[in-house]
């Protein structure tokens, strides 16, 4: 998995008040290597000035020179507005060196107020960054153009974004027999008539927007293209992401790999606050040995950089659902299905807690009747796969007003149990719901001997979260830590953690939203996250599995956390990528499509057995060697010494 490491000296370029032409913002920088030297072209925004009667801030292209992660010096204005086709601004340069020349493509603004037909591409050609020859390039609305650094099949090749301001935008390729064709109006007029013939197929939804980011980089697997993906651009509340695709070396119109998650999203202060908040926009990249460097604009205000291990990026690009790391499904899944002979479990049997006691795995699963009442059934297995016993009557039923049906035919009852043993008692946390108020967390317990004998003498349940707040997905840590009990739960869309002196919950219920684990924009868990089952103690830390839901597909997937043994609020690692997602029909179809949801797992013979609901309808099991899963999680641990 590719992990971004932002430059320690970010932002690498800040506005200079002493330079009127770059006094307001300097961003979207594009580097080009020249030995150890780096030439940096960037967009500079001036203070207010009068241009042809219009009061405005004006963009031009700045130049700076420096070395890797050192200060950029010799800052000067390089490409200035002046021609009719760029008189109102020159933005967002992309530079490529070819045949001893530097081709600097930029967005040229010819009208003010800005309109789509006045936003086109221009180019500046230089050999020394002292003098420049300018040309208008495109004849239609376009931005973000760059030249490939070598010919492809004997032709010059370029990539650009057409219709950036007349959506949907299209990232497309153009090929030229000779250099002067690059700025031939005749060529571009013909090209634009057939733009769909040259576009790359990103399959983005209508609500999202794409733009070419950095000039393509040659790697042995093909062409690496860094680009901008803006989620929900046309629905409001957009998320700016930096992503990558891999293009075929000889036929770059063909995408042969793409990243599943964003390489970078706005997280740091300089990315969140600025002229335009919450923006990371890729504008340049280069490869130095085994490291990929990506330059980007932060909040349309400053220039920034981040680095990645190149082989990790390539691995992500070439990973498919068939070859990614995943749990192993039991071939005879589902192991528990609805039983029409038992009305209480005729509709669904799913989402089980599990505990290992007395040489067998005890499974308490959520069961639903046709009138949508949830109760909890019991089954057990000696080998973890085969169900040896399954009771004909439920082990637990709604008893209190907060879980009894309040709306005829509506959902209600006892949902999603999680089990843990303390001393001689087994505690169960579950979601209680009556259909009248939001779901809440309830706790009950039973003596171990009664549990093993299946004498269901459960303690009277009590709510441990306040009524009126949607609170679910709760699990206890399996032992006290520094004299305190720790509980994980979910308020709204994130996972919260709570510590207490006892399990009576008389002083304060689980009402605090701590923001401990939040959804991550641009990743597989960007809408909602919740804990799976009870955390597992390992020598590296507490291993806690969790589920995440993707905003664009509503798909449930599994990831993991590694928490400090002495202070579980400290997160040592969090899965950058998911390791389990719906693939089988019993996971893709059911009451809820594309859902895998776990409430319990058990370690048996160094193997982790994970019990999960598929499609909110059936119960299945998947396994993984514990050390294998730990290795995958530890790869996401920043600064760990293991």
HUCORMO-V111126 format. One record per residue. N is the residue number from 1. SS is DSSP state (alpha for helix, beta for strand, coil for the rest). PHI is phi in whole degrees, 0 to 359 (999 if undefined). Layout:
# HUCORMO-V111126
n=[N N]
ss=[SS SS]
phi=[PHI PHI]
This chain:
# HUCORMO-V111126
n=[1 2 3 4 5 6 7 8 9 10 11 12 13 14 15 16 17 18 19 20 21 22 23 24 25 26 27 28 29 30 31 32 33 34 35 36 37 38 39 40 41 42 43 44 45 46 47 48 49 50 51 52 53 54 55 56 57 58 59 60 61 62 63 64 65 66 67 68 69 70 71 72 73 74 75 76 77 78 79 80 81 82 83 84 85 86 87 88 89 90 91 92 93 94 95 96 97 98 99 100 101 102 103 104 105 106 107 108 109 110 111 112 113 114 115 116 117 118 119 120 121 122 123 124 125 126 127 128 129 130 131 132 133 134 135 136 137 138 139 140 141 142 143 144 145 146 147 148 149 150 151 152 153 154 155 156 157 158 159 160 161 162 163 164 165 166 167 168 169 170 171 172 173 174 175 176 177 178 179 180 181 182 183 184 185 186 187 188 189 190 191 192 193 194 195 196 197 198 199 200 201 202 203 204 205 206 207 208 209 210 211 212 213 214 215 216 217 218 219 220 221 222 223 224 225 226 227 228 229 230 231 232 233 234 235 236 237 238 239 240 241 242 243 244 245 246 247 248 249 250 251 252 253 254 255 256 257 258 259 260 261 262 263 264 265 266 267 268 269 270 271 272 273 274 275 276 277 278 279 280 281 282 283 284 285 286 287 288 289 290 291 292 293 294 295 296 297 298 299 300 301 302 303 304 305 306 307 308 309 310 311 312 313 314 315 316 317 318 319 320 321 322 323 324 325 326 327 328 329 330 331 332 333 334 335 336 337 338 339 340 341 342 343 344 345 346 347 348 349 350 351 352 353 354 355 356 357 358 359 360 361 362 363 364 365 366 367 368 369 370 371 372 373 374 375 376 377 378 379 380 381 382 383 384 385 386 387 388 389 390 391 392 393 394 395 396 397 398 399 400 401 402 403 404 405 406 407 408 409 410 411 412 413 414 415 416 417 418 419 420 421 422 423 424 425 426 427 428 429 430 431 432 433 434 435 436 437 438 439 440 441 442 443 444 445 446 447 448 449 450 451 452 453 454 455 456 457 458 459 460 461 462 463 464 465 466 467 468 469 470 471 472 473 474 475 476 477 478 479 480 481 482 483 484 485 486 487 488 489 490 491 492 493 494 495 496 497 498 499 500 501 502 503 504 505 506 507 508 509 510 511 512 513 514 515 516 517 518 519 520 521 522 523 524 525 526 527 528 529 530 531 532 533 534 535 536 537 538 539 540 541 542 543 544 545 546 547 548 549 550 551 552 553 554 555 556 557 558 559 560 561 562 563 564 565 566 567 568 569 570 571 572 573 574 575 576 577 578 579 580 581 582 583 584 585 586 587 588 589 590 591 592 593 594 595 596 597 598 599 600 601 602 603 604 605 606 607 608 609 610 611 612 613 614 615 616 617 618 619 620 621 622 623 624 625 626 627 628 629 630 631 632 633 634 635 636 637 638 639 640 641 642]
ss=[coil coil coil coil beta beta coil coil coil coil coil coil beta coil coil coil coil coil coil alpha alpha alpha coil coil beta beta beta beta beta beta beta beta beta beta coil coil beta beta beta beta beta beta beta beta beta beta beta beta beta beta beta coil coil beta beta beta beta beta beta beta beta beta beta beta beta beta beta coil coil coil coil coil beta beta beta beta beta beta beta coil coil coil coil coil coil coil coil coil coil beta beta beta beta beta beta beta beta beta coil coil beta beta beta beta beta beta beta beta beta coil coil coil coil coil coil alpha alpha alpha beta beta beta beta beta beta beta beta coil coil coil coil coil coil beta beta beta beta coil coil coil coil coil beta beta beta beta beta beta coil coil coil coil beta coil coil beta beta beta beta beta beta beta beta coil coil coil coil coil coil coil beta beta beta beta beta beta beta coil coil alpha alpha alpha alpha alpha coil alpha alpha alpha alpha alpha alpha alpha alpha alpha coil alpha alpha alpha alpha beta coil coil coil coil coil coil coil coil coil beta beta beta beta coil coil coil coil beta beta beta coil coil beta beta beta beta beta beta beta beta beta beta coil coil coil coil coil coil coil beta beta beta beta beta beta beta beta beta coil coil coil coil coil coil coil beta beta beta beta coil coil coil coil coil beta beta coil coil coil alpha alpha alpha alpha coil coil coil coil coil coil coil beta beta beta beta beta beta beta beta beta coil coil beta beta beta beta beta beta beta beta coil coil coil beta beta beta beta beta beta beta beta alpha alpha alpha alpha alpha alpha alpha alpha alpha coil coil coil coil coil coil coil coil coil beta beta coil coil coil coil coil coil beta coil coil coil coil coil coil alpha alpha alpha coil coil beta beta beta beta beta beta beta beta beta beta coil coil beta beta beta beta beta beta beta beta beta coil coil coil coil beta beta beta beta beta beta beta beta beta coil coil coil coil coil coil coil beta beta coil coil coil coil coil beta coil coil coil coil coil coil coil coil coil coil coil coil coil coil coil beta beta beta beta beta beta beta beta beta beta beta coil coil beta beta beta beta beta beta beta beta beta coil coil coil coil coil coil beta beta beta beta beta beta beta beta alpha alpha alpha alpha alpha alpha coil coil coil coil coil coil coil coil beta beta coil coil coil coil coil coil coil beta beta beta beta beta beta coil coil coil coil beta coil coil beta beta beta beta beta beta beta beta coil coil beta beta beta beta beta beta beta coil coil coil coil coil coil coil coil coil coil coil coil coil coil coil coil beta coil coil coil coil coil coil coil coil coil coil beta beta beta beta coil coil coil coil beta beta beta coil coil beta beta beta beta beta beta beta beta beta coil coil coil coil coil coil beta beta beta beta beta beta beta beta coil coil coil coil coil coil coil beta beta beta beta coil coil coil coil coil beta beta coil coil coil alpha alpha alpha alpha coil coil coil coil coil coil coil beta beta beta beta beta beta beta beta beta coil coil beta beta beta beta beta beta beta beta coil coil coil beta beta beta beta beta beta beta beta alpha alpha alpha alpha alpha alpha alpha alpha alpha coil coil beta coil coil coil coil coil]
phi=[999 275 245 283 239 293 301 294 262 296 293 277 212 240 300 243 296 285 252 303 287 227 282 262 215 224 204 52 277 234 267 221 280 218 69 275 276 237 273 241 258 210 276 242 248 279 286 295 205 262 239 51 88 255 276 198 273 244 270 220 259 266 232 215 225 193 239 308 55 240 294 272 243 54 283 204 284 249 248 248 297 179 281 302 274 221 295 256 149 233 235 50 287 232 243 226 264 205 54 77 242 253 262 249 274 209 278 251 252 249 225 215 303 294 227 303 285 254 242 224 251 240 219 242 244 217 245 221 60 242 243 216 251 258 216 285 254 278 245 219 299 194 209 50 243 208 266 295 282 209 290 239 53 82 238 295 228 226 230 208 246 265 60 298 248 226 300 280 287 224 275 220 251 224 235 228 283 216 303 293 294 302 244 272 298 298 302 289 297 290 301 293 297 240 303 295 291 254 283 272 264 268 56 283 296 299 280 252 228 230 214 299 255 256 303 302 245 277 236 296 275 152 252 268 242 267 218 262 238 247 282 61 299 256 244 93 54 289 244 271 231 255 232 216 228 246 256 300 297 265 228 292 286 259 274 251 191 211 286 283 239 291 286 205 225 296 222 276 304 287 261 266 247 167 303 233 294 59 230 236 229 287 224 189 197 206 248 234 67 262 246 263 254 240 261 206 270 253 53 52 224 226 266 223 215 215 234 223 286 301 297 289 296 297 299 299 296 262 283 241 305 282 245 279 299 205 293 259 285 291 293 256 301 286 270 224 240 303 238 293 284 247 307 292 228 281 265 201 220 200 46 251 273 214 210 258 210 62 79 214 264 263 240 251 243 282 235 236 270 293 266 68 265 263 231 237 261 237 211 215 211 276 264 91 249 279 279 273 213 213 283 278 237 293 271 204 227 299 232 250 302 288 229 278 298 252 232 307 81 276 294 194 117 246 239 52 286 230 244 205 258 233 63 259 234 251 261 232 257 209 269 255 210 248 86 257 231 301 301 222 262 241 229 213 209 210 297 300 295 297 299 294 274 62 264 276 269 288 295 303 286 219 284 244 231 291 295 96 243 290 223 215 51 248 213 268 292 281 205 289 237 52 81 235 274 242 230 255 207 234 258 59 255 239 264 240 232 218 238 207 278 212 252 273 54 271 272 215 282 282 244 272 265 269 67 296 236 247 303 248 304 84 242 291 241 273 256 205 227 205 289 275 228 290 301 248 279 228 291 270 149 280 267 236 279 216 249 229 241 272 295 282 239 59 272 272 221 250 224 211 241 238 245 298 295 269 223 295 289 275 269 277 205 217 307 288 232 280 233 201 211 297 226 274 302 287 257 276 238 151 298 234 286 54 232 237 213 243 240 199 213 222 266 222 54 65 245 267 262 247 264 215 276 246 61 53 223 230 246 227 222 225 231 199 302 302 293 293 295 300 300 296 289 297 296 265 273 279 82 284 259 286]
